Amino acid sequence: MYVTCTTHQQVADVIRNMVVRGAPAIGVAAAMGIALGVKNSKAETDADLKKDFDQICETIRQTRPTAVNLFWAIRRMTEKFETLRACVRPIAQIKQTLIEEARRMHAEDIAANQAMGRHGATLMPSSGGVLTHCNAGALATAGYGTALGVIRAAVEAGKKIHVYADETRPFLQGSRLTAWELMKDGIPTTVISDNMAGVMMQQGKIGAIVVGADRIAANGDVANKIGTYTVAVLAKEHGIPFYVAAPISTVDLATPDGGKIPIEQRTAREVTHIAGKQMVPDGVQVENPAFDVTPAKYVAAIITERGIARAPYTESLRQLSEASSKLT
């Protein structure tokens, strides 16, 4: 089933409600939402178009606070818009150019995923189990995937990988989405409940872990789906490398460490209900943070489209961020 959006408000809704989720997909959707909103604008003057543009961006901005790609996309579209206004371009040309920019960001994301897949494949074991948490595949990006892109590239290179996919409570992205993607690709996959990860490591079934990210701080602290921190700590205890795969647009050098990353709090119903059925007593208190932060000390490497960053991340992430945007 496909969800079709015809207004920027609808795009905002699908981002907020996690119909579109995954940092790269959120960024591309945000850009397309802005382009769609401007396309639909009835403004006849530059001042009116500017007013509409600002309102469109604010609507998109208010959807989800953690995924930095959302704000990266808004900033990039804003810079393009202001450049066009400074050149006194006709409104019709501004609209068309913003549509082209959003499409360009879509294509760039697919290319970036494929590049990080090639880099990350070199880190995957030649055979054996790889654990992943949440969904960081084609469904969470413009295509191919970040963490799953690494796995796909490793398999394409001939590595014999069996994926263990955490179900990823409470939204079940692992069991619903990751398992579906990998099965479509013919990659051997076993779904496990989140609390099984430790014993799978203890039994020697996991040779590496690779996850995506929604924001990476300048020091290498990583915000990802709730439960990622637990997996990273378990990996450290068992001597298993824990890798993060994310595009450079997910690296937020303006955020010094994970303590400064805003963590989205979601509705209690996601925890209290499964498939529409209430599973907990009425009136019980519920915590439902969408993300947690994994300290950089647990991260063996961060895989980007521009190469692989290793500690000290304050230096390596800055170098990659400042490097040429040409994909390798």
Summary of the structure (lengths in Angstrom):
residues: 328
radius of gyration: 20.0
end to end distance: 34.7
largest distance: 66.6
contacts: 1168
relative contact order: 0.12
helix: 49%
strand: 16%
